[in-house]
């Protein structure tokens, strides 16, 4: 597992596209901070805070899904997976090594771009509260971790990078773009007494929504969710509380086991 993680980390750091990712985030974040210089206060949950979080929510899951799915799909497509099957490496250890290497490499790239954008914002006179910086960084880190694992699961089911791209974009579109619309459409046909329990349950199926709720709560905007989310909000008053850690462990482990089981099935064929 350590060897796979080290190899994956080196591949991420050597790719030219990775540094294009740094440039993209530096430009996006710097522009957002610069726009807010004279107009909007970052303290608390403001329009600018929501805009910045939404930008992360739109871009990070898509990039991580594609990156995670491609790392396995490319090995299956070029035949490298057949060679790896001859080694005494379990699918679970393979997936874990891939995730660790990818996560570590992506976090280095994102941290570098995040730091550069902060330095640029400070040089232009934008005052950013430390709490806002920490919460936004943790919000982004959680998105990277969740959707990298989902991307690896996608890669274990497909056979080519083209298939990986299609499935990754479809999952991103479902979890990020049309999730609120789909949720409203479903809840409109559900009897009223079942709306609240169903909303609570369905929310936990989407890690992007769970992380978004946690971010809003940390920034003091929990009132926007209403009474339905009271059972969750009380646990998330502290920075990314215990319930989120438990959720991440259970959700990530479930996706990891699904991916490992699929690769084990492909290994036996």
Secondary structure, 3 states (H helix, E strand, C coil): CHHHHHHHHHHHHHCHHHHHHHHHHHHHHHHHHHHCCCCCCCCCCCHHHHHHHHHHHHHHHHHHHHHHHHHHHHHHHHCHHHHHCCCCCCHHHHHHHHHHHHHHHHHHHHHHHHHHHHHHHHHCCCCCCHHHHHHHHHHHHHHHHHHHHHHHHHHHHCCCHHHHHHHHHHHHHHHHHCHHHHHHHHHCCCCHHHHHHHHHHHHCCCHHHHHHHHHHHHCCCHHHHCHHHHHHHHHHCCCCCHHHHHHHHHHHHHHHHHHHHHHHHHHHC
